[in-house]
Amino acid sequence: MSTVLEHSAAVGTDAPVGRVGHLPYAYFEGQIVPLAEARVSVATHALQYGTGAFGGIRGYRSHDGRAVHLFRLQDHYRRFLHSAKLLRISLPLDLDGLCALSAELTRRNGHLGEVYLRPFMYKAGVDLTPGLDGIPDGFTLFMLAIDGLPPLDHGLSVMVSSWQRVTDNAIPPRGKIGGSYVNASLIRDEAKEHGFDDAIVLNARGKAGEGSVSNLMMVRDGTLVTPPVSGDILEGIDRRRSWSSHAISVSRSWSARSTGPSCTWPTSCSCAARWPRCSPSSRSTDCRSGTGRRDG
């Protein structure tokens, strides 16, 4: 999907490289308002208990400079609606409404460059007790300009994390549930503290699952492999797209056979020729090395 912006209405038409920051308008409590006015109470349930879920949608500037193309908008919002069911949240808009709002907010912010949209649903009540039923719901959408993100063509160094990915029958990783990202934060911080860019995370069965916030693929013996959605991973939008595109590019370079998703032991990672990883927020790239494993 693309949203066309008129040059006369655009802010930062030249989209200077180096800009990363919030854009001025957000959707909050049923209307588009200045971002500074989109505020919640410190007693908000989602702030206290992590009872919210978000999406992450990339937008790319078109070749003619007159449009921002929003990547797989409907796919992202279908998953967002599934997350709403997990948290018993009623959203104010349906699939078409969410897509239309995203286009309108992109026009209103007027940034002709790379953007990142963050839709967020949350339990908006101030009930000071865990629970989901009967607590008021909230929804907001804001945007960032991300023209200044550095390229990732150098690949990443990764370790095998000592932390374990949350399981589907604890906090379902198939939804981008806010509270579960404490798990991702612990994983990422551990990797940084040990001198790595990121980490490979194992699931409860000891199989390789994901990066801290990204899906994984592996090329081994000419075969492309990715963990299944039943392996406690996020059902990534980029994962589906990258599976297809990497299968094509890898087959040209490695004569790869594109297999279906399969479980992967962590020792298999050390034998892999390539480890593509993908995420809208962290972007798609390869892991170039993975020699570190922390025990204990």
Summary of the structure (lengths in Angstrom):
residues: 296
radius of gyration: 19.8
end to end distance: 46.9
largest distance: 58.7
contacts: 953
relative contact order: 0.15
helix: 26%
strand: 30%
